[in-house]
Amino acid sequence: MKLLVLAGTEDGRGLADALKQRGHEILVSTLTAYGAELVQEHGLQVRSGAMDAESLTDLLKANSFAALVDATHPYAVQVKEMAKKVCTDLGLPYLRWERSALEVDDHPLIHWAEDIPAAVEIASKLGKNILLTTGSNGLPDWVSHPLLKDKFLYVRVLPTSQVLARCESLGFKPNQIVAAQGPFSQEWDEAMFKQLKIDVVVAKESGKVGGTHEKIQACLNLNLPLVLLKRPVPEMASDSQTLTQFIKHMEELI
């Protein structure tokens, strides 16, 4: 069957590749051109660029897809809600694939936050040099918060011109920006945390393939506090399914 797969992460690309191997005709949609390049390395058909409800509707109508498979990042809530609504309006099956969550043991160095304001409040009490590894989209909420006016923020972001321009527009200097493509090893994280004299790290619970485990172990090894942003609760239980189970369920459903 012909499927549109929204994906930009490693596990999303793996799902698209697995669907292709099952004989399905796949078009992968990514946000960035770099993400599209990674998809093309798998020999998959791809388009890139942000879409709103209108452009997604046009794409789905023009290609007669049997279903939309949403394999975007667990924190891409707006994209997920938009895609779900478009599919509902078109009467098209919407299936959500979500990477497995990471089981994190309780530890006095690990602090959970429901959202960015809560993370700001926690991190501001834990140290002066704060490293944000949560992506660039939420940075305006960090730099504008009054609790952080006397803090020094570092960011680790993707090394693209668009992301770097966003960081610079928000007032980040070159010595505050670590531009690198992850995921990273525990050793890499430890070396960077020590080099920058980080007091507290902020991260998302990005699952087993997102590098979160390595960050946790690096922080614990260096006795550094870590603030983890809770992931949005999935409405469907795809995060408890294996890839094979998800594909089997999809093929039975459509």
C-alpha positions as CSV (number, residue, x, y, z in Angstrom):
1,M,0.0,0.0,0.0
2,K,1.0,3.6,-0.4
3,L,2.0,5.3,2.8
4,L,3.1,8.8,3.9
5,V,5.6,8.5,6.8
6,L,6.3,11.6,8.8
7,A,9.8,11.0,10.2
8,G,13.1,12.8,10.9
9,T,14.8,10.7,13.5
10,E,16.8,7.5,13.4
11,D,13.9,5.3,14.6
12,G,11.5,6.9,12.1
13,R,13.9,6.2,9.2
14,G,14.1,2.6,10.5
15,L,10.4,2.3,10.4
16,A,10.1,3.7,6.9
17,D,12.8,1.3,5.7
18,A,11.1,-1.7,7.3
19,L,7.8,-0.7,5.7
20,K,9.6,-0.5,2.3
21,Q,11.1,-4.0,2.9
22,R,7.5,-5.3,3.5
23,G,6.7,-4.1,-0.1
24,H,4.8,-0.9,0.7
25,E,5.3,2.2,-1.4
26,I,6.7,4.9,0.9
27,L,7.1,8.6,0.8
28,V,8.9,10.0,3.8
29,S,8.4,13.6,4.9
30,T,11.0,15.4,6.9
31,L,11.3,18.9,8.4
32,T,14.8,19.6,7.2
33,A,16.8,19.0,4.1
34,Y,19.5,17.3,6.2
35,G,16.9,14.9,7.5
36,A,15.9,14.2,3.9
37,E,19.5,13.4,3.0
38,L,19.7,10.8,5.7
39,V,16.4,9.3,4.4
40,Q,17.8,9.1,0.9
41,E,20.7,7.1,2.1
42,H,18.2,4.3,2.8
43,G,17.0,4.5,-0.8
44,L,13.7,5.9,0.2
45,Q,11.6,8.5,-1.6
46,V,11.5,11.8,0.4
47,R,10.2,15.3,0.5
48,S,11.3,18.0,3.0
49,G,10.1,21.2,4.5
50,A,7.6,22.3,7.1
51,M,3.9,21.7,6.3
52,D,0.8,23.3,7.7
53,A,-2.7,21.7,7.6
54,E,-3.4,23.0,4.1
55,S,-0.2,21.8,2.5
56,L,-0.4,18.4,4.2
57,T,-4.0,18.1,3.0
58,D,-2.9,18.9,-0.5
59,L,-0.1,16.3,-0.4
60,L,-2.4,13.5,0.9
61,K,-5.1,14.3,-1.7
62,A,-2.7,14.5,-4.6
63,N,-1.0,11.1,-3.9
64,S,-3.9,8.8,-2.8
65,F,-2.2,7.5,0.3
66,A,-3.8,4.6,2.1
67,A,-2.7,6.0,5.5
68,L,-0.4,8.4,7.3
69,V,2.2,7.0,9.7
70,D,3.4,9.6,12.2
71,A,6.9,8.7,13.4
72,T,7.9,12.2,14.5
73,H,9.8,13.0,17.7
74,P,7.8,12.3,20.9
75,Y,7.9,16.0,21.7
76,A,6.6,17.2,18.3
77,V,3.1,17.7,19.8
78,Q,1.9,20.4,17.3
79,V,2.8,18.4,14.3
80,K,1.1,15.3,15.7
81,E,-2.1,17.1,16.5
82,M,-2.1,18.8,13.1
83,A,-1.6,15.5,11.2
84,K,-4.2,13.7,13.3
85,K,-6.8,16.4,12.5
86,V,-6.1,16.5,8.8
87,C,-6.4,12.7,8.6
88,T,-9.7,12.9,10.6
89,D,-11.0,15.5,8.2
90,L,-10.1,13.4,5.2
91,G,-11.3,10.1,6.6
92,L,-7.7,8.7,6.3
93,P,-6.2,6.3,8.8
94,Y,-3.7,7.9,11.1
95,L,-1.2,5.6,12.9
96,R,1.2,6.9,15.5
97,W,4.6,5.1,16.0
98,E,6.5,6.2,19.1
99,R,9.9,5.2,20.2
100,S,10.1,3.2,23.5
101,A,10.4,5.3,26.6
102,L,13.5,5.0,28.8
103,E,13.1,3.5,32.3
104,V,14.9,5.9,34.6
105,D,15.5,4.9,38.2
106,D,14.9,7.4,41.0
107,H,18.1,9.3,42.0
108,P,18.6,12.4,44.0
109,L,20.5,14.0,41.0
110,I,17.6,13.4,38.6
111,H,14.8,16.0,38.7
112,W,11.7,15.7,36.5
113,A,9.9,18.7,35.0
114,E,6.4,18.8,33.4
115,D,7.3,21.6,31.1
116,I,9.9,24.4,30.4
117,P,8.7,26.8,33.1
118,A,9.0,24.0,35.7
119,A,12.5,23.0,34.3
120,V,13.6,26.7,34.5
121,E,12.5,26.9,38.2
122,I,14.4,23.7,39.0
123,A,17.6,24.4,37.0
124,S,17.9,27.9,38.3
125,K,18.3,26.6,41.9
126,L,20.9,24.0,41.0
127,G,23.7,26.0,39.5
128,K,24.9,28.9,37.4
129,N,26.2,27.3,34.2
130,I,23.2,25.5,32.6
131,L,23.5,23.3,29.5
132,L,20.4,22.9,27.4
133,T,20.3,19.8,25.3
134,T,16.6,20.2,24.4
135,G,16.8,21.5,20.9
136,S,16.4,25.1,19.6
137,N,12.6,25.5,19.4
138,G,12.1,26.2,23.1
139,L,15.1,28.5,23.5
140,P,13.0,31.7,23.5
141,D,11.3,30.5,26.7
142,W,14.6,30.0,28.4
143,V,16.4,33.2,27.5
144,S,13.4,35.4,28.4
145,H,12.8,33.9,31.8
146,P,13.6,36.3,34.7
147,L,14.9,33.5,36.9
148,L,17.8,33.0,34.5
149,K,19.0,36.6,34.2
150,D,22.0,35.9,36.4
151,K,22.7,32.4,34.9
152,F,25.0,31.5,32.0
153,L,23.3,29.3,29.4
154,Y,25.0,26.9,27.0
155,V,23.1,25.1,24.2
156,R,23.9,22.0,22.3
157,V,22.1,22.1,19.0
158,L,22.2,20.7,15.4
159,P,25.0,22.2,13.3
160,T,22.7,23.8,10.6
161,S,22.8,27.4,9.5
162,Q,19.1,27.8,10.4
163,V,19.6,26.6,13.9
164,L,22.7,28.6,14.5
165,A,21.0,31.7,13.2
166,R,18.2,31.2,15.6
167,C,20.6,30.8,18.5
168,E,22.5,34.0,17.5
169,S,19.3,35.9,17.1
170,L,18.5,35.0,20.7
171,G,21.8,36.5,21.9
172,F,23.9,33.3,22.3
173,K,27.6,33.9,21.7
174,P,29.8,31.4,19.9
175,N,31.3,30.2,23.2
176,Q,27.8,29.3,24.4
177,I,26.9,27.2,21.4
178,V,27.9,23.5,20.9
179,A,26.8,22.6,17.4
180,A,27.1,18.9,16.8
181,Q,25.1,16.0,15.6
182,G,24.2,13.3,18.2
183,P,23.5,11.0,19.7
184,F,26.7,11.1,21.8
185,S,28.6,8.6,23.9
186,Q,28.8,8.9,27.7
187,E,32.5,9.7,27.3
188,W,31.8,12.5,24.9
189,D,29.2,14.0,27.2
190,E,31.4,13.8,30.2
191,A,34.3,15.5,28.4
192,M,32.0,18.3,27.2
193,F,30.4,18.8,30.6
194,K,33.8,19.1,32.3
195,Q,35.3,21.3,29.6
196,L,32.4,23.8,29.9
197,K,32.3,23.6,33.7
198,I,28.6,22.8,33.6
199,D,26.7,22.9,36.9
200,V,23.4,21.4,35.6
201,V,22.2,19.7,32.5
202,V,18.7,19.9,31.0
203,A,17.5,17.2,28.6
204,K,14.4,15.6,27.2
205,E,13.4,12.0,27.9
206,S,14.0,11.1,24.3
207,G,13.9,7.3,24.6
208,K,16.3,4.5,24.1
209,V,17.7,5.9,20.8
210,G,17.9,9.5,21.7
211,G,21.1,9.6,23.8
212,T,19.3,10.2,27.1
213,H,20.8,7.2,28.8
214,E,24.3,8.4,28.0
215,K,23.5,11.8,29.4
216,I,22.1,10.3,32.6
217,Q,25.2,8.1,33.1
218,A,27.5,11.0,32.4
219,C,25.8,13.3,34.9
220,L,25.7,10.6,37.6
221,N,29.4,9.8,37.0
222,L,30.3,13.5,37.4
223,N,27.8,14.1,40.3
224,L,25.9,16.7,38.2
225,P,22.2,17.4,38.6
226,L,20.1,16.6,35.5
227,V,16.7,18.1,34.8
228,L,14.6,15.8,32.5
229,L,11.5,17.2,30.7
230,K,8.8,14.6,30.7
231,R,7.6,13.5,27.3
232,P,4.0,14.1,26.3
233,V,1.8,11.1,27.2
234,P,1.0,9.1,24.0
235,E,-2.7,8.6,23.3
236,M,-1.9,5.2,21.7
237,A,0.2,2.4,23.0
238,S,2.6,2.2,20.1
239,D,5.5,2.9,22.4
240,S,5.0,-0.6,24.0
241,Q,5.0,-2.3,20.6
242,T,7.9,-3.7,18.7
243,L,8.4,-2.5,15.2
244,T,7.2,-5.9,13.8
245,Q,4.0,-5.7,16.0
246,F,3.3,-2.2,14.9
247,I,3.6,-3.0,11.2
248,K,1.5,-6.1,11.6
249,H,-1.2,-4.1,13.4
250,M,-1.1,-1.4,10.7
251,E,-1.5,-4.0,7.9
252,E,-4.4,-5.6,9.6
253,L,-6.1,-2.3,10.3
254,I,-5.9,-0.8,6.8
